[in-house]
Amino acid sequence: MTLSGIDPAAIPGAIANRMLEREAWARQRLAAHAGRVFVVAAGPVAAAFAIDEAGKLASASAGARAPDLTLKLSPLDLPAFLADPTRWDRYVTAD
C-alpha cells in the first residue's frame, strides 16, 4: 500500500530533520559541511543525503555524484545497534 503525495525516499531525511530541529548544536556542526553528500547503507538498502546551509538533510540522488562519506551497517547488526547506538564504532564503518 502506498500513500499518495508522500515520497518514501524523503522519510528518513524528514525524521532526521525533525530531531535536528531541537538540536541547534548538531545543525551548526552539520552546516559546516553544507553541500556534502553522504550515504547510509544497511546491506542492500541505502539512502543518500545532502547537507544544506542550515544544517538540515535533504534526499540526494545516490547516483548524482560520488558521496563524500558512506556509512555502512550490516543488516545483522542493525537490532544490536538500535538497542545501543553508543556502540557506533563497533557496528558502523565509514568509507
All heavy atoms as an XYZ file, in Angstrom:
697
protein
N       0.846     -1.173      0.000
C       0.000      0.000      0.000
C       0.896      1.242      0.000
O       1.862      1.313      0.722
C      -0.870     -0.002      1.251
C      -1.804      1.173      1.306
S      -3.007      1.013      2.621
C      -2.202      1.874      3.921
N       0.593      2.213     -0.826
C       1.349      3.457     -0.877
C       0.460      4.613     -0.461
O      -0.753      4.583     -0.630
C       1.890      3.724     -2.293
O       0.784      3.847     -3.178
C       2.815      2.608     -2.749
N       1.084      5.621      0.081
C       0.362      6.820      0.468
C       0.603      7.868     -0.606
O       1.737      8.218     -0.891
C       0.856      7.335      1.821
C       0.709      6.364      2.984
C       1.381      6.924      4.217
C      -0.759      6.112      3.277
N      -0.453      8.349     -1.200
C      -0.283      9.338     -2.267
C       0.253     10.643     -1.692
O      -0.103     11.055     -0.595
C      -1.601      9.576     -2.991
O      -2.551     10.086     -2.089
N       1.142     11.268     -2.466
C       1.706     12.541     -2.053
C       2.910     12.445     -1.137
O       3.471     13.454     -0.756
N       3.324     11.249     -0.760
C       4.478     11.080      0.118
C       5.572     10.367     -0.647
O       5.354      9.300     -1.213
C       4.112     10.277      1.380
C       3.092     11.042      2.208
C       5.348      9.989      2.207
C       2.609     10.309      3.424
N       6.743     10.989     -0.684
C       7.903     10.391     -1.330
C       8.609      9.508     -0.308
O       9.168     10.018      0.668
C       8.836     11.488     -1.826
C      10.099     10.951     -2.460
O      10.180      9.729     -2.699
O      11.003     11.757     -2.714
N       8.599      8.184     -0.481
C       9.222      7.291      0.501
C      10.702      7.590      0.729
O      11.215      7.412      1.819
C       9.044      5.899     -0.097
C       7.960      6.034     -1.088
C       7.984      7.447     -1.569
N      11.391      8.092     -0.292
C      12.814      8.400     -0.153
C      13.044      9.587      0.776
O      14.134      9.752      1.326
C      13.421      8.670     -1.520
N      12.035     10.428      0.969
C      12.185     11.616      1.804
C      11.924     11.339      3.283
O      12.242     12.177      4.129
C      11.254     12.709      1.317
N      11.391     10.195      3.612
C      11.008      9.905      5.001
C      12.205      9.893      5.950
O      12.144     10.544      7.000
C      10.183      8.605      5.082
C       8.849      8.828      4.386
C       9.977      8.168      6.525
C       8.002      7.586      4.227
N      13.319      9.201      5.649
C      14.442      9.227      6.604
C      14.972     10.637      6.857
O      15.268     10.996      7.996
C      15.508      8.354      5.934
C      14.752      7.480      4.996
C      13.590      8.304      4.534
N      15.076     11.452      5.814
C      15.539     12.822      5.989
C      14.571     13.643      6.825
O      14.985     14.455      7.653
N      13.288     13.430      6.622
C      12.276     14.160      7.393
C      12.350     13.796      8.871
O      12.231     14.667      9.744
C      10.885     13.869      6.842
N      12.583     12.526      9.151
C      12.724     12.087     10.550
C      13.964     12.716     11.170
O      13.923     13.234     12.288
C      12.761     10.550     10.639
C      11.406      9.972     10.247
C      13.167     10.099     12.034
C      11.404      8.469     10.050
N      15.079     12.679     10.446
C      16.322     13.271     10.955
C      16.152     14.771     11.177
O      16.584     15.305     12.204
C      17.474     12.996      9.992
N      15.525     15.456     10.234
C      15.328     16.897     10.380
C      14.426     17.225     11.561
O      14.606     18.237     12.235
C      14.771     17.501      9.089
C      15.837     17.602      8.032
O      17.028     17.725      8.323
N      15.421     17.541      6.779
N      13.465     16.380     11.814
C      12.578     16.593     12.973
C      13.385     16.548     14.266
O      13.193     17.360     15.172
C      11.490     15.508     12.959
C      10.480     15.604     14.046
C       9.465     16.689     13.696
N       8.530     16.859     14.766
C       7.240     16.642     14.665
N       6.722     16.261     13.539
N       6.460     16.830     15.690
N      14.330     15.602     14.350
C      15.192     15.521     15.530
C      16.163     16.697     15.578
O      16.438     17.242     16.648
C      15.955     14.199     15.542
C      15.067     13.004     15.802
S      15.959     11.453     15.999
C      16.494     11.141     14.337
N      16.671     17.100     14.417
C      17.616     18.212     14.366
C      16.997     19.543     14.766
O      17.699     20.452     15.211
C      18.213     18.326     12.959
C      19.239     17.262     12.584
C      19.526     17.303     11.094
C      20.513     17.441     13.394
N      15.682     19.680     14.606
C      15.007     20.923     14.978
C      15.264     21.290     16.433
O      15.357     22.463     16.781
C      13.499     20.810     14.743
C      13.110     20.860     13.297
C      11.620     20.653     13.089
O      10.860     20.539     14.086
O      11.213     20.583     11.920
N      15.391     20.298     17.280
C      15.591     20.529     18.715
C      17.055     20.605     19.120
O      17.359     20.844     20.278
C      14.910     19.414     19.513
C      13.401     19.484     19.408
C      12.754     18.340     20.125
N      12.194     17.496     19.072
C      12.009     16.203     19.150
N      12.340     15.560     20.221
N      11.500     15.537     18.153
N      17.966     20.351     18.175
C      19.390     20.277     18.498
C      20.190     21.283     17.684
O      20.810     20.950     16.673
C      19.907     18.852     18.248
C      19.138     17.766     18.971
C      19.238     17.857     20.487
O      20.163     18.498     21.017
O      18.359     17.279     21.154
N      20.211     22.534     18.137
C      20.914     23.598     17.410
C      22.399     23.281     17.256
O      22.999     23.567     16.219
C      20.727     24.934     18.125
N      23.000     22.678     18.271
C      24.428     22.353     18.201
C      24.702     21.385     17.049
O      25.716     21.513     16.357
C      24.918     21.761     19.522
C      24.311     20.419     19.828
C      23.152     20.171     20.518
C      24.805     19.149     19.410
N      22.896     18.821     20.549
C      23.908     18.165     19.883
C      25.912     18.738     18.686
C      24.095     16.803     19.660
C      26.104     17.377     18.471
C      25.190     16.425     18.959
N      23.811     20.433     16.819
C      24.001     19.450     15.750
C      23.829     20.110     14.382
O      24.598     19.835     13.449
C      23.020     18.293     15.914
N      22.836     20.996     14.255
C      22.656     21.709     12.981
C      23.869     22.568     12.663
O      24.298     22.641     11.510
C      21.385     22.560     13.020
C      20.104     21.752     12.952
C      18.890     22.635     12.704
N      18.856     23.852     13.482
C      18.375     23.950     14.725
N      17.884     22.886     15.327
N      18.375     25.106     15.364
N      24.439     23.215     13.676
C      25.629     24.042     13.455
C      26.799     23.193     12.962
O      27.522     23.595     12.056
C      26.021     24.776     14.739
C      25.059     25.880     15.110
C      25.390     26.487     16.458
O      26.078     25.895     17.278
N      24.875     27.686     16.681
N      26.981     22.040     13.556
C      28.088     21.170     13.134
C      27.856     20.647     11.724
O      28.784     20.548     10.935
C      28.265     20.026     14.133
C      28.818     20.535     15.460
C      29.080     19.448     16.429
N      30.280     18.720     16.049
C      30.770     17.717     16.741
N      30.155     17.328     17.847
N      31.852     17.091     16.350
N      26.618     20.301     11.397
C      26.321     19.831     10.045
C      26.450     20.953      9.022
O      26.921     20.727      7.907
C      24.921     19.225      9.986
C      24.777     17.814     10.532
C      23.307     17.432     10.612
C      25.544     16.823      9.694
N      26.042     22.171      9.386
C      26.105     23.301      8.457
C      27.526     23.553      7.968
O      27.730     24.017      6.844
C      25.530     24.548      9.102
N      28.503     23.212      8.785
C      29.910     23.359      8.381
C      30.249     22.458      7.198
O      31.258     22.665      6.524
C      30.829     23.063      9.560
N      29.391     21.469      6.928
C      29.615     20.515      5.831
C      28.581     20.702      4.714
O      28.326     19.774      3.944
C      29.561     19.087      6.372
C      30.560     18.840      7.452
N      31.894     18.656      7.197
C      30.422     18.794      8.794
C      32.539     18.479      8.331
N      31.673     18.563      9.316
N      28.001     21.891      4.633
C      26.981     22.178      3.619
C      27.496     21.845      2.222
O      28.651     22.107      1.889
C      26.560     23.637      3.691
N      26.618     21.240      1.433
C      26.963     20.865      0.064
C      27.538     19.470     -0.058
O      27.676     18.942     -1.160
N      27.850     18.851      1.043
C      28.401     17.493      1.003
C      27.267     16.478      0.960
O      26.154     16.732      1.398
C      29.264     17.241      2.228
C      30.407     18.219      2.343
C      31.695     17.518      2.340
N      32.790     18.462      2.292
C      33.867     18.337      3.012
N      34.002     17.340      3.858
N      34.833     19.213      2.879
N      27.604     15.308      0.435
C      26.634     14.218      0.299
C      27.162     13.007      1.053
O      28.356     12.696      0.979
C      26.417     13.864     -1.192
C      25.536     12.635     -1.340
C      25.817     15.050     -1.936
N      26.281     12.333      1.785
C      26.668     11.082      2.439
C      25.591     10.030      2.213
O      24.446     10.332      1.937
C      26.964     11.288      3.933
C      25.772     11.612      4.781
C      25.110     10.609      5.471
C      25.317     12.914      4.899
C      24.022     10.902      6.269
C      24.235     13.227      5.703
C      23.581     12.215      6.388
N      26.019      8.788      2.317
C      25.130      7.647      2.111
C      25.128      6.804      3.377
O      26.184      6.565      3.972
C      25.593      6.790      0.909
C      24.785      5.511      0.794
C      25.518      7.591     -0.377
N      23.960      6.352      3.783
C      23.809      5.403      4.877
C      23.318      4.111      4.239
O      22.284      4.096      3.571
C      22.803      5.903      5.937
C      22.626      4.868      7.034
C      23.252      7.238      6.510
N      24.094      3.025      4.428
C      23.762      1.750      3.795
C      23.687      0.647      4.844
O      24.585      0.502      5.678
C      24.815      1.396      2.745
N      22.602     -0.108      4.801
C      22.422     -1.291      5.644
C      22.126     -2.447      4.700
O      20.990     -2.604      4.243
C      21.314     -1.098      6.649
N      23.167     -3.206      4.375
C      23.005     -4.280      3.400
C      22.660     -3.694      2.048
O      23.278     -2.726      1.605
N      21.635     -4.221      1.383
C      21.284     -3.736      0.046
C      20.475     -2.435      0.051
O      20.234     -1.845     -0.993
C      20.443     -4.868     -0.527
C      19.804     -5.488      0.673
C      20.844     -5.385      1.772
N      20.085     -1.956      1.223
C      19.280     -0.742      1.323
C      20.199      0.444      1.627
O      21.000      0.389      2.563
C      18.218     -0.875      2.436
C      17.420      0.391      2.588
C      17.316     -2.063      2.156
N      20.076      1.493      0.824
C      20.910      2.676      1.024
C      20.087      3.931      0.795
O      19.152      3.941      0.002
C      22.104      2.644      0.086
N      20.450      4.986      1.505
C      19.801      6.288      1.333
C      20.894      7.343      1.282
O      21.827      7.322      2.090
C      18.843      6.568      2.486
N      20.783      8.253      0.316
C      21.756      9.329      0.147
C      21.146     10.635      0.638
O      19.964     10.910      0.409
C      22.164      9.443     -1.318
N      21.964     11.439      1.304
C      21.519     12.704      1.855
C      22.506     13.805      1.513
O      23.706     13.575      1.489
C      21.397     12.633      3.383
C      20.448     11.585      3.857
C      20.896     10.329      4.211
C      19.090     11.854      3.933
C      20.021      9.352      4.645
C      18.204     10.887      4.362
C      18.669      9.625      4.714
N      21.974     15.001      1.287
C      22.795     16.198      1.095
C      22.578     17.088      2.317
O      21.474     17.144      2.865
C      22.385     16.934     -0.172
N      23.628     17.769      2.733
C      23.545     18.672      3.876
C      23.385     20.091      3.346
O      24.151     20.528      2.494
C      24.809     18.564      4.746
C      25.018     17.119      5.202
C      24.720     19.514      5.944
C      26.363     16.854      5.841
N      22.380     20.825      3.856
C      22.172     22.199      3.387
C      22.840     23.203      4.329
O      23.421     22.828      5.351
C      20.694     22.500      3.168
C      19.866     22.599      4.435
O      20.437     22.679      5.540
O      18.632     22.611      4.316
N      22.766     24.474      3.982
C      23.429     25.543      4.726
C      22.886     25.710      6.142
O      23.554     26.255      7.008
C      23.292     26.887      3.986
C      23.917     26.915      2.621
C      23.027     26.286      1.553
O      21.787     26.231      1.726
O      23.587     25.829      0.543
N      21.659     25.270      6.373
C      21.049     25.373      7.701
C      21.365     24.161      8.573
O      20.923     24.091      9.711
C      19.539     25.537      7.569
N      22.121     23.194      8.034
C      22.451     22.003      8.805
C      21.356     20.967      8.800
O      21.291     20.112      9.666
N      20.478     21.040      7.810
C      19.407     20.046      7.678
C      19.721     19.119      6.510
O      20.576     19.412      5.673
C      18.065     20.728      7.489
C      17.620     21.470      8.744
C      16.184     21.824      8.674
C      15.724     22.417      9.993
N      14.311     22.670      9.981
N      19.001     18.007      6.459
C      19.253     16.997      5.437
C      18.171     17.016      4.368
O      17.006     17.239      4.656
C      19.294     15.607      6.076
C      20.288     15.424      7.219
C      20.202     14.002      7.755
C      21.695     15.748      6.780
N      18.595     16.744      3.156
C      17.674     16.600      2.032
C      18.038     15.314      1.317
O      19.206     14.919      1.293
C      17.792     17.792      1.087
N      17.051     14.658      0.751
C      17.327     13.459     -0.033
C      18.196     13.824     -1.221
O      17.997     14.853     -1.846
C      16.029     12.818     -0.530
O      15.287     12.341      0.550
N      19.162     12.979     -1.492
C      20.044     13.196     -2.640
C      19.981     11.954     -3.509
O      19.850     10.844     -3.011
C      21.473     13.449     -2.178
N      20.072     12.140     -4.777
C      20.094     11.003     -5.688
C      21.421     10.279     -5.506
O      22.489     10.892     -5.611
C      19.939     11.490     -7.128
O      20.080     10.411     -8.010
N      21.366      8.994     -5.213
C      22.579      8.228     -4.935
C      23.544      8.249     -6.109
O      24.741      8.175     -5.928
C      22.215      6.794     -4.565
N      23.050      8.371     -7.324
C      23.919      8.354     -8.483
C      24.291      9.737     -8.993
O      25.047      9.865     -9.946
N      23.774     10.805     -8.361
C      24.013     12.158     -8.857
C      25.489     12.531     -8.792
O      26.009     13.154     -9.694
C      23.183     13.161     -8.068
N      26.147     12.165     -7.734
C      27.581     12.407     -7.596
C      28.122     11.449     -6.561
O      27.371     10.879     -5.768
C      27.872     13.841     -7.213
C      27.327     14.243     -5.857
C      27.840     15.584     -5.436
N      28.841     15.385     -4.406
C      29.235     16.322     -3.579
N      28.755     17.524     -3.672
N      30.130     16.073     -2.663
N      29.417     11.283     -6.569
C      30.039     10.374     -5.600
C      29.858     10.951     -4.198
O      30.064     12.144     -3.987
C      31.510     10.206     -5.923
N      29.468     10.121     -3.238
C      29.292     10.632     -1.876
C      30.644     10.985     -1.248
O      31.668     10.389     -1.561
C      28.620      9.471     -1.143
C      28.974      8.262     -1.923
C      29.133      8.709     -3.341
N      30.614     11.951     -0.365
C      31.805     12.326      0.387
C      32.067     11.328      1.512
O      33.193     11.203      1.982
C      31.630     13.735      0.965
C      31.468     14.774     -0.136
O      32.438     14.999     -0.879
O      30.370     15.339     -0.260
N      31.018     10.649      1.953
C      31.114      9.701      3.052
C      30.064      8.614      2.854
O      28.938      8.901      2.453
C      30.854     10.419      4.386
C      30.732      9.579      5.650
C      32.076      8.951      6.006
C      30.228     10.426      6.804
N      30.439      7.381      3.142
C      29.479      6.275      3.145
C      29.563      5.587      4.497
O      30.640      5.172      4.930
C      29.783      5.256      2.024
O      29.726      5.932      0.764
C      28.776      4.120      2.032
N      28.431      5.498      5.178
C      28.329      4.807      6.455
C      27.651      3.476      6.205
O      26.556      3.437      5.658
C      27.520      5.640      7.452
C      28.085      7.028      7.761
C      27.092      7.831      8.582
C      29.412      6.920      8.475
N      28.330      2.387      6.592
C      27.788      1.046      6.349
C      27.515      0.327      7.656
O      28.289      0.420      8.599
C      28.781      0.228      5.520
C      28.991      0.762      4.139
C      29.982     -0.092      3.384
C      30.229      0.482      2.002
N      31.252     -0.300      1.284
N      26.401     -0.387      7.645
C      25.972     -1.164      8.797
C      25.435     -2.486      8.289
O      24.593     -2.509      7.386
C      24.878     -0.400      9.559
C      24.179     -1.083     10.708
C      25.151     -1.278     11.865
C      23.002     -0.253     11.171
N      25.910     -3.581      8.855
C      25.399     -4.889      8.462
C      23.948     -5.013      8.920
O      23.622     -4.652     10.056
C      26.225     -6.002      9.095
O      25.551     -7.243      8.974
N      23.065     -5.532      8.051
C      21.671     -5.718      8.486
C      21.568     -6.649      9.697
O      20.649     -6.523     10.498
C      20.969     -6.324      7.277
C      21.929     -6.300      6.158
C      23.272     -5.934      6.684
N      22.530     -7.547      9.851
C      22.511     -8.450     11.004
C      22.830     -7.720     12.303
O      22.424     -8.146     13.379
C      23.503     -9.595     10.788
C      23.226    -10.488      9.576
C      24.338    -11.508      9.401
C      21.877    -11.159      9.698
N      23.569     -6.608     12.203
C      23.923     -5.827     13.384
C      22.907     -4.730     13.699
O      23.000     -4.084     14.745
C      25.300     -5.168     13.197
C      26.433     -6.171     13.211
O      26.264     -7.253     13.821
O      27.488     -5.870     12.624
N      21.964     -4.507     12.817
C      21.005     -3.420     12.993
C      20.248     -3.484     14.324
O      20.184     -2.482     15.041
C      20.030     -3.368     11.812
C      19.091     -2.185     11.767
C      19.852     -0.872     11.733
C      18.170     -2.287     10.557
N      19.707     -4.639     14.738
C      18.995     -4.665     16.029
C      19.894     -4.308     17.209
O      19.489     -3.553     18.094
C      18.483     -6.104     16.143
C      18.443     -6.602     14.738
C      19.569     -5.914     14.022
N      21.121     -4.820     17.219
C      22.049     -4.514     18.319
C      22.422     -3.038     18.312
O      22.511     -2.407     19.366
C      23.294     -5.381     18.211
N      22.624     -2.465     17.129
C      22.944     -1.048     17.032
C      21.790     -0.193     17.540
O      21.997      0.756     18.305
C      23.285     -0.671     15.587
C      23.429      0.806     15.390
C      24.537      1.485     15.878
C      22.447      1.532     14.749
C      24.664      2.851     15.727
C      22.569      2.901     14.575
C      23.678      3.565     15.071
N      20.570     -0.514     17.127
C      19.414      0.257     17.576
C      19.185      0.125     19.077
O      18.706      1.054     19.719
C      18.164     -0.148     16.800
C      18.180      0.218     15.312
C      16.968     -0.368     14.609
C      18.252      1.720     15.118
N      19.552     -1.019     19.641
C      19.404     -1.220     21.079
C      20.414     -0.392     21.866
O      20.133      0.036     22.986
C      19.552     -2.696     21.424
N      21.606     -0.157     21.266
C      22.646      0.598     21.957
C      23.475      1.402     20.960
O      24.576      1.008     20.584
C      23.550     -0.347     22.752
C      24.547      0.390     23.621
O      24.468      1.630     23.726
O      25.416     -0.284     24.201
N      22.947      2.547     20.488
C      23.666      3.350     19.489
C      24.995      3.907     19.976
O      25.805      4.342     19.176
C      22.696      4.488     19.163
C      21.391      4.112     19.748
C      21.643      3.076     20.790
N      25.240      3.876     21.289
C      26.523      4.371     21.792
C      27.679      3.475     21.342
O      28.834      3.888     21.406
C      26.535      4.474     23.327
O      26.327      3.176     23.884
C      25.460      5.438     23.807
N      27.358      2.295     20.848
C      28.394      1.374     20.361
C      28.592      1.547     18.852
O      28.921      0.617     18.132
C      28.008     -0.055     20.721
C      27.961     -0.228     22.241
C      27.490     -1.570     22.666
N      28.467     -2.574     22.284
C      28.263     -3.874     22.395
N      27.141     -4.310     22.880
N      29.176     -4.722     22.016
N      28.417      2.764     18.379
C      28.548      3.149     16.980
C      29.809      2.559     16.344
O      29.767      2.001     15.264
C      28.561      4.675     16.916
C      28.839      5.274     15.595
C      30.073      5.488     15.043
C      27.898      5.738     14.639
N      29.945      6.071     13.809
C      28.615      6.237     13.546
C      26.512      5.791     14.616
C      28.004      6.783     12.433
C      25.911      6.337     13.508
C      26.643      6.822     12.436
N      30.947      2.726     17.018
C      32.228      2.284     16.461
C      32.287      0.782     16.195
O      33.024      0.330     15.339
C      33.391      2.674     17.384
C      33.597      4.176     17.414
O      33.157      4.867     16.487
O      34.221      4.651     18.384
N      31.520      0.031     16.935
C      31.521     -1.419     16.747
C      30.715     -1.846     15.525
O      31.055     -2.812     14.853
C      30.961     -2.112     17.996
C      30.908     -3.598     17.824
C      30.523     -4.307     19.055
N      30.501     -5.742     18.761
C      30.168     -6.641     19.613
N      29.863     -6.309     20.850
N      30.157     -7.902     19.284
N      29.626     -1.145     15.239
C      28.708     -1.578     14.211
C      28.774     -0.810     12.882
O      28.379     -1.330     11.843
C      27.269     -1.507     14.722
C      27.035     -2.391     15.928
C      26.731     -1.849     17.165
C      27.149     -3.768     15.828
C      26.527     -2.664     18.267
C      26.945     -4.592     16.929
C      26.644     -4.029     18.142
O      26.447     -4.826     19.214
N      29.241      0.412     12.910
C      29.219      1.256     11.713
C      30.640      1.471     11.188
O      31.540      1.792     11.960
C      28.568      2.621     12.012
C      28.554      3.513     10.782
C      27.151      2.438     12.544
N      30.805      1.260      9.884
C      32.088      1.559      9.246
C      31.914      2.750      8.317
O      30.869      2.922      7.700
C      32.626      0.345      8.449
O      31.685     -0.006      7.445
C      32.892     -0.830      9.355
N      32.939      3.553      8.234
C      32.901      4.750      7.397
C      33.918      4.621      6.274
O      35.058      4.228      6.493
C      33.207      5.990      8.235
N      33.465      4.909      5.063
C      34.355      4.924      3.890
C      34.385      6.327      3.331
O      33.385      6.985      3.225
C      33.852      3.974      2.805
C      33.947      2.511      3.219
O      34.815      2.178      4.012
O      33.096      1.745      2.736
